[in-house]
Amino acid sequence: MLRLAAILYSIIATSLAGTGVIAVLVMGYVSVPAILVAAGVGAVLGLPVSYLIARKITGATSGG
């Protein structure tokens, strides 16, 4: 499951980080620290999200 979570993390973290950066830019915060914080928050939030999705996929495919 850890392997699946790592693969999902590469997709989910970039999506969340990109969404965070776009949200920050739309709100008018165009400074580098604001953009880096938004990208970092997206990357950190990607960890539990990818783990939960991997767990759901593993549970659904194992017949449970």
N, C-alpha and C positions, 0 to 999 in steps of 0.2 A: 504494500500500500504506500510505503514511503516513496518508492520509485514513481508511482502514479501521481502522488502529491507534488513531487518535484517537477514533473512534466507539466502538470496543471498550473503550478506556481509561475512558470515562465510565461504563460499566457495570461493568467489572472492578474498577476502583479503589474505587468506592463499596461494592461487595460485600466486597472484602478489608478495607477500612477498617471497615466495619460489623461484620464477623466479628471483627476484632481488638478493637474496643471491647467487644463482647459477651463475648469471652474474658477481657478484663481485668476487666470487672465481675463475671463469674462467679467469678474468682479472688479477689475481695474488694478489689481496688484501686479505690477509688471517688474517688481524688483527680483533680483536673483535669489535672495533668501526665501522669499515667499514661494517661488517656483520650486526651489529645492525641498522646502518643507512639505509642500503638496505632493511632490514625487516620492519623498521618503515615507509619508503617511500611507500613500497608496501601496508602496512596496511592503510595509509592515502589515497592513491590513490584508494583503494577499496571502500571508502565511496561514492564519486560521481559516480563511475562506477556502483555500486550496485543500487544506487538510479535511475540512468538513465535506467538501464535494467529493474528494477521493474516498472518504469513508462511505458516503452514500452510494457511489458507484460500486465499490467493493461489496457492500451489503446487498445491492440489487442484483449483482451478477453471481453471487455465491449461493443464491437460492434462499436467502434468509429474509 
